[in-house]
């Protein structure tokens, strides 16, 4: 089911998010000492929200992986 409040279609949300995260990580790696200082206040707030969401994603993804293991489902990298 499509939800217009999200920027990605469900069939490509992981793929698009990976590309966005790679972009952020590359910028962080370019100048880690100044990365946060160079962000606008809006971007800094979003960075902090993203940081918290990544922790939540990890917890949820671990649970999903455990469920998949119980169902004997596997994923390939």
N, C-alpha and C positions, 0 to 999 in steps of 0.2 A: 504494500500500500504506500503510495507516494505521500509525502508530507511536505508542503510547500515552504515550511519554515527552515528546512535544511537545504544547504547549498548543493548537495550531491544526490544523484539518483541512487537508490538502494543497490542497484546492480554494479555500481562502480565506486561506492563510498570508501571502501578500504583502499582501493588502488589510488584514488585521488588524494586521500588523506596521507598515504605513504609519500606521495610526491611532495605534498606540502610540508610534511615533517622533515624530509630530506633537505628541502630548501632552508628550513629554519636551522637545522643542525649544521649545514654548511656555513651559514652566516655566523653561527655561534663559534664554529671552529676557526673562522677567518680572524676574529679579533675577540677572544673570550674575555679579556680584561675590560673591554669597552662595550661589549654587546648590550648589556642592560642599560648603560648610560645613554646609548645612542637611540633608545626607543622613546617614542612619544609616551605620554601618560596613558593614553588609550591602549597603545601596544604593550606597555608594561603591565597594565591590568589584564590584558588578554594573555600575556605570557604567564602571569601568575595563575590564571584560570586554567590555561593549558597544562601547566605543571601539575595542578591538582587533578585534572582530568586524566592525565597520563598515569597517575597513581591509581585512580579509580579503574581505568582501562586495564591495568595490569592485574588488579584483584579480580575483576570480572572475567578477563580473558583466561586467567588461571582456573577459575571455576568452570568456564565453558570447556576448557581443555580436559579437566577432570571428568566432566559429563561425557565428553567424546570418548575418553579412555574407557569409561564404564560401558559405553555402547559399542566399544571396539571400533570407533571411527578414527581415522588417522588424517593428518594434514601433511602436505609436502611443502618444503620451503623453496 
